[in-house]
Amino acid sequence: MSKKQHQDQDYSLEAIPSSAKKGFIPMLVVMLGFTFFSASMLAGGTLGTSLSIGKFVSSVFIGNLILCVYTGLLAYIAGDTGLSTHLLARYSFGEKGSYLVSFLVSATQVGWFGVGVAMFAIPVSKVTGIDVRILVLVSGLLMTATAFFGMKSLTILSMVAVPSIAILGSASVTMAIGDVGGIAGLLNIEPTGTMTMSAALSLCVGTFISGGTLTPDFTRFSKNKKVAVSTTVIAFLVGNSLMLLFGAVGAMVTGQADIAEVMFMQGLIIPAIVILGLNIWTTNDNALYGSGLGFSNITKKPKSMMVIMNGIIGTILALFLYNNFMGWLNLLNSFIPATGAVIIADYFIVNKRSYKQFSSMKFEKININAIIAWGLGVLGAFLLPGITPLNSVLISIVSYSVMNKINNKKSKSIFSDQELKNAA
């Protein structure tokens, strides 16, 4: 490994060494910050106004269990190998094939970074009167600066953001529940819309499964597989559930799903700006960090350089992306879970949880089986009924495993025929 690459403290193009790995508490803080995701509150608002309390609880519990299995499996792989999503993709998709994964994930994350900057700047501008373009520039550059410093700054930021969001958000929700006569009043609120359980689970899972594909980018720093999996599962069961709950209660009581908007209505201006800023900051830093690793895989440049470039692009385009491209970003999101499914199938089923060391690997250029399995998963997400993202994941896992089994049998058959010819 060259000296230049060793200066990259986030190990963009290599496995994490033992000396850089972290224990349970710092990893749990980072993963909780990862799951404190603004879009989950919006999903919670839709669920809360469309379902009874019982069905809401069921959909959140089952949806998060599905996410825990998906992200937990990816966390296990990262805890074992010390590799990011993008480097893991080389084993299944091939070196050039992994660029598909990296580009899809990274381009989408840069887009969501820009949207996140706008989601902070626009409401703050409304309540403070500060020019929205100034807020976009300052917040975008600040978020880029912390993402530049990698896991160390992500850990520090999460240590501040996680308790702040949990405490301030819970206080606001408690006030909102009090305004409708307590828990009894909340339970008496009738849903204003309708939603099937299948649609509810699709929404709950779909909101975060694309971001969850980046789980290895963070859990590769875990001390061992146990730490990687346990912190991921706890983070999704606690962090994502809390965001969905905040959104549901806010929407049911005030008509606003974002807890910051609820706090603005309650007159809690400063706490609202704090919770909105910290929530989007953690989300955006994770997005920039993951996109930096992805473009590093493609360009072979250090992650820090890619973070600066992605942050500048996302900041400049923030308002344009917010106003024009959220629909396209949601469409791109539907392409991503199948990539994680192929990685899971390749590690657990095809290679039986045993990858050769990354530094000693010579990867094939493109594994066509992986590309086909990914494509089938994407098609399944659009064409089959049921839980859309789960369909995508299951189809990709099954198709990739079957194709590899068929190819292995063909290879053995060809090898046996050659042996017979040589013997003759």
Secondary structure, 3 states (H helix, E strand, C coil): CCHHHHCCCCCCCCCCCHHHCECHHHHHHHHHHHHCCHHHHHHHHHHHHHCCHHHHHHHHHHHHHHHHHHHHHHHHHHHHHCCCHHHHHHHHHCCCCHHHHHHHHHHHHHHHHHHHHHHHHHHHHHHHCCCHHHHHHHHHHHHHHHHHCCHHHHHHHHHHHHHHHHHHHHHHHHHHHHHCCHHHHHHCCCCCCCCCHHHHHHHHHHHHHHHHCCHHHHHCCECCHHHHHHHHHHHHHHHHHHHHHHHHHHHHHHCCCCHHHHHHHCCCHHHHHHHHHHHHHHHHHHHHHHHHHHHHHHHCCCHHHHHHHHHHHHHHCHHHHHHHCHHHHHHHHCCCHHHHHHHHHHHHHHCCCCCCCHHHCCCCCCCHHHHHHHHHHHHHHHHCCCCHHHHHHHHHHHHHHHHHHHHHHHHHHHHHHHHHHHHC
